[in-house]
Amino acid sequence: MPAWGEQSRWKRAARTPRASEWRTLPARARRRWRGRTRWSRPRRVLTALGTVLALLLLPVLGGAAALRWEYAGDPAADARTRGKDAIWLGHAWVDGRRTPEELTALAAKVRSTGIHDLYVHTGPLAHDGSLDPALAPGAADFLARAHAAMPGVRVQSWLGDVVAPEKEGLHLDRPDVRDRITGAARQVLDLGFDGVHLDLEPVHSGSAGFLALLDQVHALTAARSVPLSVAAPQIDPVPGLGRVALALSGHGKYWSAAYFAAAARRVDQVAVMSYDTSMPVESLYGGYVARQTALALAHTPPGVDLLMGLPAYWADTPTHRGAAETVRAAVRGARLALGPNGRRNFGLALYVDFAATPDHWEAYRDGWCN
């Protein structure tokens, strides 16, 4: 054991030495203190980077854990089809490419499900809002055959186009463009369609022109006693996320909950496009759909039909991982959010008929209809 004087010097070395004491410390103590207090530059850089990375990852990991939690548990036994489902149909049904045999096959698929609405692509609209009647020469014939093959199923005209300012398309802030879109809606109703389904993308959250258009078209459809339906983007998973995403990317991916509610109040039916979510795995996608369903349920007026979209197609892109975004996961997520004794005017909507495989149909029927 060192002498008492040496012990005292070592104790002083263990704390921060005063300047007057520094020169009196033994050389070994000074070296030991420097080793404790001085990190190498690479070590300091790595520590700083690690701290920044941890701060960035914590919200991501927390969000992933929350979505996984949303997907946990068992859906309620009565969270099944209410006969309010829908499917988006491609343009080939109204331009003469589809055959009577294909319509018979479609009717057989629909008959064993809860599908009540067909959204048949009848456009696209021109960028000025008008609709060229030559785009759908077989519309009247299809309507007659579809009504005969599927009694009680509504056939709505799906009208869509891209929207300015993000795309070179419809300027919904212009009254003349809105008037021409309303004229296009009148045009398809005169052909015999049972409703109008608007799919205009991307409409930025807060767009006053879009709400004005819904008011205008809804006045027309209400006068004809037919529904106005709208395809809606996803709701902000976190308040304000849509504004941040728009500022960083220029893409209006989300609507605020308040804007979603404002749009839903102006229509009879809203179908949320709950796909192209960038979720990496199936469980997180299912949890995300559950979250979107809960948000939509909370902000859709009671008298408005709410549908959640099902990804009945395959893609493998940064925004859509085919192995993650499955019909099975979307159905389960929607059922989990719906819960027992849930909303009656609720449904699921398959996107899209020409890409849907037998597996997609089976996942929809087994998970939701049976």
N, C-alpha and C positions, 0 to 999 in steps of 0.2 A: 504494500500500500504506500502511495507517495506521502511525503511529509505534509503537514498541515498547510504550509505555505504553498506548496505545489497544488494541493486540492483547491485552495482559494483561487489560484490563477486559472485553473481549468473551469471552475464555476463562472468566473468572469468571462471566459472565452465562450461559454455556452449561451450567454446572452449577447445582445448587440453591444459591442465595446464602444466606450466613449473615445473620442480622438486622443485624449490625454493618456488613455490606457493602452492604445493600440501598439505603441512602440515598445511597451514593457512586456507584451505577451511573448511567450516562447514561440519560436519559428514554427514548431509543429502545430501549435494552437492556431496560428494565423492561417496556415495552409488548410487546416481542417475547416475553419470558418469560411474561407473562400470557396471551398468545395461544396459547402452547404448552400451558399447564397448565390453563386454564379452558375447559370445554365449556359450551355453552348448555344450559339445562334440557331443551328438546325433544330435543337430541342425546343427553343422558344417558338420557332415558326410552326413546328408540328403541333405543339400544344395549342397555339392560337387557332390553327386550322381545325383541330379536333373539336375545340369549343364551338366554333362557328358551325361545323357540320352537325354537332349535336343539337344546337339551337334550331337548325333548319329541319332536322329529321324529327324532332319531338312532335311538332304539329302533324306531320305526315303519319307518323306511327300512331299518334293518338286518334287521328281520323280513321285510319285503317282498323284500329281496334274497335272504334265505335260502329263502323259499318259491319264488321264481323259480328258484333253483338246484336245488331238489328236482324241478322240472318239466323240467329240462334232460336231454338225452341221449335214447337210444332204448330202448324197453322190450325186455326179453328175448323172443326168438322163441317160447319155450315158456310165456311168461306169458299163457296163454289159459284159457278155461273148463275147469274140472275136472268139470263136470256137477253142481255144488253150488249153483247160483244159485236165486234166489227172486223172487217178485213179490207186492206187497201188492195185494189185490183189495177193491173197495168192497162196501158192504153190500147193494147191489142184487142180488148173486148169490144171496142167501139169503132175500130178502123177496118174491121172485116177480116182480120187475121185469125181470130179464134173460130173454131168449128162448133156446130151443134153438139157433137159428141163431147167436146171439151166442156161445154156448158153443163151437160148432163153429169159429167164427172165432178164438176165444181159443186153442183147442187147436192150430189150424194155426200160430199165432204161437209157441206154446210148443215145438212139435215141432222147430222149426229152431234151437233154442237149448240152453243148458245148464241150463234151469230145472228144478229138482227139487222145489221147495216152493212151494205157494200159501198165502199168509197171508190168509184170508178173514175180513173184518170180521163178527163175530157178535154183538158187543155193541151199544152200550156197556154196561159195568157200571153199576149204580146206585152212588151214593156210599157206600152201606153195604156194597158188595162183591158184592151179589147180581146175578143175571142173569135178566131176564124172558124166559121161553121164547117169548113172543109176538113178540119182536123178530125172530126168524128162522124163520118158518113154513115156508119152503121149503128149509131146511138139508138135511134127509134126502134130498129129491129131487135137490138140487144135488150132494150127495156121490155118489149113485149114478151120475148122468150124467157127472160130472167123472172119476170113476174109470174109467168105460167109455171116455170120449173121450181120456183121457191116462193110459194104463197106466204104472205105475211112478212117477207124480208124487204126492207126498204133499200132502194137503189139511189144513192146520193151521187151527185156530180162532184168529182174532185177537181177543183180549180187551183192552179198554183203557178208561181213564178218566183224568181229571185227578186230581192228588194234592195233598193238604194238606201243609204249611201255606201254600204259595205260592198254591194255588187252593182254592176251596171244593169239595172232592172227597174222595177216599179218605184215611182216616187209617190209614196202614199201621202205625203204632205200636200200634194196637189189635188184640188177638188175635181179637176177634169179627169184625172186618172181614177179617182174613186168612183166617179160617175160611170166611167166605162166598165169598171169591174162590176158595179151594180147592174149595168146593162147585160154583161155576160151572165150574171146569175139569173136574170130574167130570161135570157135566151135558153139556158139549159132547163129551167122550169117549164118553159113553153114546149120543150121536147118531151116532157113527161117524167123527168127525174123527180124523186120523192124528197129531195132536199139538196142543200148546197154545203159542201165541205171545202173550206178554204185552207190551203197549205201554202202560206207565203213566208219565205225564209231568205235571210234572217231578219226578223223584226226586232229591233233593239228595244230593250225594256224602257218604258216611258214614252214610246212613240204615240203622240196624240193623233197622228194621221191614221194609224191602224185602228184605234178605238173609234174614230169617226167613221171609218169604213164599216166596222162591225155594226154600228148603230144604223147605218144606211141600208146595209144588206138585210139586217134583221127586220127592219120595217117591211121590206119586200116579202121575206119568207113568212113572217107572221101573217101578213095579209093573204098569203096563199095557204096558210095552215100547214106548213111543212117546216122541218127543223133547219136551223143554221148550225153547222158544226165547224169547229176550228181545230187545226193541229197546233199544239202549243209546245214550245221548247221546255227544257227542264227548269225547275225553280231553283233559285240560289240555295245550294246546300248549306251555306253559311251566309248570313246577311252581309251584303256588300260585295260578295265574291264576284258577282257579275260585272260590277263597275271596275274592279281590279283587272279581271280578265280582259275586258274591253279595252282598258287603257294600255295593257301590256301587249295584247295580240291584235287588237283591232277587230276581233270577232265577238259579236253579241251572242254568246252561247246560252246565257241564262236570263230568265225574267225574275225580277224581284217578286216576293210573295204578294205584295200589294198590287203590282201590275197584273200578275196572273189573275188575281181576284177581280180586278177591273175588267179584264177581257172576258172572264167566265160569266160575269153578270150580263154580258151583252149577247150571249149565245144560248142555244138549247143543249149543246153537247160539246165537250172539250176532250180531245184525245192527246195525252201527253206523250211526246216522242222520247220515251225512256230507253234510249239506246244510243250508241256512239258516245260512250261515257268515259273511255280511256281506262276503265278498270282492268287490272292485270290478271285477276283470277276470278273464278266463278263465284266463290263465296262473297267476295267484296262487291261484285256486280249485283248479286242477289240482295245484299244489304243496302246497296245504293238504291235499288228499285223500291225496297221497303221504305227507305227514307223519303224518296220522291213521292211514293203513294201516300204516305202520312201527311206530307206537306200539301199535296193536291187535295186530299180529303178535307183538310182543315180550311182550305181557301176556295173551295168550289161551293157556290150557293146550293142549298138543299134541292131546289127544283131543277137543277142542271145535271144532265147525265155526265158522269166522269168515266173515262176509259184510260187505261195505261197500255202503252205500246209494247208489243212483243217482237224481238228481233228474229223474224223468220227468214234469215238470209245469212250468208257467210261472207266475212271480210277479215282481213288481217292487216290492219293499219294502226298507226299510233292512236287513233281515236276509237278503234273498234277491234278488240281482240276476239276473234271468232270462238276460241276455246273458252273464253270467260263469259262473253255475252250470249247466253243460251236462253232458249224459250223456257226450259225447265227452271233455271234460276230466277227468271223474271216472274214466272207464275208463282213460284214459292214466295218470293219477296212481296209480291202484291197481296197474296193471301195472308201472310204474317201481319202486314200493316192493316188489312181490312178487319181482322179480328172477328170474334163472335158477334152475332146480331149486327153486323156492319151495314153500311149504306146499301140500299136496295137498287138504286139507279147507278150501278157501278158495273163496269165491264172491262174486258181486255180486247186489244185490237192487234191482229197479226199484220206485220209488215214484212214481206209483200207477197202476193200470190205467186208471181212468176219465179221467185227464188225459194219459196217454201218447199221443203223436202218432206217425205213421209215421216221422218223423225220429228220434224217441227210440228206437224199436225198431231202426231201421237203424244208429244210432250204437252201440247195444249189441251188435248182431249183428256188424257190421263190425269194431268195435274189440276185441271180446272173444271172439266165438264162431268167427269165420272164420280 
